[in-house]
Each structure stands twice: as C-alpha cells, then as structure tokens.
C-alpha cells in the first residue's frame, strides 16, 4: 500500500515513541542489589556465668565484618533467623529484648563507632547513630551483650547483617551479609581430689621437672663420712619429702634408738646443743650446718623454702638451729605450720647427723634404724 508523505511522518513518530516507552519501562524495572559484606563472623562469647555457646545461656555476641561500600551509614541491623535466606523465623528461645541494665545492650565497638542499641523487637536488634560515612574496606566490630541464646542445644542459627543510610533500618540496605553460629551441648567434667599425703625417706630424694619426686628416693643405707674419732666430728645426711592437702597440715617425727654396737652406745643428745670433740654425742638437725666439722659443712635448708602459702614445711624447734643438734625418739622434727595450718606442696628436708666420741669409745660397728613418721591431720 502506498502512503503519502504526511502518513509516513506520523508512522515514524509513533515507532520512535514506542521505542522510547520501552526503554523507559526497562529502566524503571531494573533491580538494585546491595554489596556483599566480607570477612564476616559471629563469635559467641561467654557471659557473666554462661559459656558462649550454651543453649539458653546469657552471653555476648561479637560481630566482625568488613564494609564493602563507601557510604553514609546510620543504622546496622542484626536479624536472627533459623535459615540463611528466605522467610525469617526467630530461633526458639532467643531473646534480644532484655531491659536495659540487666539485659542486652551494645558493648565494645570499633572501626565505625558512635552507635547505640535499639532492641525493642526480639530477634531484630539494630544499632543506630547520626548517619556518617564509612569508607570501603573498613573493618568493624560490634558486641551485643547479654543476648539469650536459642534454647535448643546443637542448633545452628543465622544472623543477617544489613547496613542502612537511615537511622532506623528503613529503606533499601546498602550492604548485606549472613553469618552462622550454633549452640552446643555443654560438656560437664567432674573429678575428685582425695585426701592426700605423699611422704618418703631415703639417702637422697630427687626432683622431676623441679618438683620433689618420691619415685626418685634412693635406699636409706647411710654411712658416716669418716671413722669415729675423738678429734673430729663424723657426719652423714639423709633426705625426706612431704606434701599433703590436709587442712591442718602434717607433723614429722623421728623414732628409733641411738647408735649401738652390741652393748655399747653413743650418747643421744637430749637437748639442742653444739657438738664437742672428745664427748659421746649423737644428734641431728634439719639445717645447713657450717661449723659442724672442721673441714666440710653438712646438710641443706628445706627446698623449696617455706613461703607461708603453698610451701609450709619447716624444721621444728630444737632441730632448726644451725650447728645445734638433738636426738630424742618420738620428737617432732618438722611440720607444715609455716604460715598457719593448711596443705603444702612437696618439699625436701635434709637431715644432718653428727657423731662425736671420746678416746675411750669401745671399738665396733655402730648402727641404728630410724623411722620417720609423717602424720597429716585432715
């Protein structure tokens, strides 16, 4: 069909208008997408009494993430859901709406600050401030305090994070991202510390990793350092270790007889005194002695030294004076009374022995068997 010139013009105008309308309609319906928040995480932190992942526990939720877009941000929402996407159902038992002073709020914040908490809607708390710019790539963190976890153990839940230009999470979100967390069944461990006494005696007692160790005790066969002589003092030493958790501590006694050879004896030192050459004397103490002999010191201080707290062991009166010795069977020679009654960690006691004899001391091999008894009082 042939069209006149005016008709062709109107047809061209109509086609152009139709194309313009199509382009305009396409521009209006194009979707707008928020950027994805990166490096995002939710850490369930312990509260005042509850572990962070305890089901139903009142704990703190720490959100950390990196903002991907430079934008003015006035509010950030934390939407708690049972699913990562789709319709949002608040997890059972979750409570983000506790009243101020005893419940949820905003704790620490970093990266972009000045926010305060709005927690009026359960499962959808948000933080707000006067809108201000946050630069792309800024790492931020926000701690929501005293949140009651979902009450179902071992339940994964999700929190959808969104930033907004508005101060009340209205309008389209600028950036979004989802984090996951889970409650967990708590593991309850129990154990019993029984009444304890660790005590040993031997020629020596060593340590393991610096701790006195009775498994290292050597046999209690001890010889004096020299033959008995009226012009010098013979010495010897043994060791013992003790620890207890008894509430009233422990007491160590020495039990036995003086040195004997047949019917001959060396006189026990009945009072704490110094050794005298040429005199019949047998005694002991628990000190580092400096002049007990004319040549070599004998003994050692208790180790570790008493500090009145966890190390309470000490030599008792009559056995705690340097170069003074005594021996009376049944005597208490050490206890754990330093700092008052109470338990004590392991310490090593070194017992020093001396023998002096007169020139008329009958010849023979002189021996004694001493028994140390450690008695705890619980």
ABEGO torsion letter per residue (X at the ends): XBBBAAAAAAAAAAAAAAAAAAAAAAAAABBBBBBBBBGBBBBBBBBAABBAABBGBBBBBBBBBBBABBBBBABBBBBBBABABEBBBBBBGBBAABBBGABBBBBBBBGBBGBBBBAABBGBBBBBBBBBBBBBGBBBBBBBBGBBBBABBGBBBBBBBBBBABAAGBEBBABBBBBBBBBBBBBBBBBBBBBBBBBBBBABBBBBGGBBBAAABBBABBBBABBBBAABBBBBBBBBBBBBABAAEBBBBBBEBBBBBEABBBBBBABBBBBBBGBBBBBBBABBBAAABAABBBEBBBOBBBAGBABABBBBBGAABBGBBBBBBGBBABBAABGEBEBBBBBBBBBBBBBBBBAABBBEBBBBBBBBBBBBBX
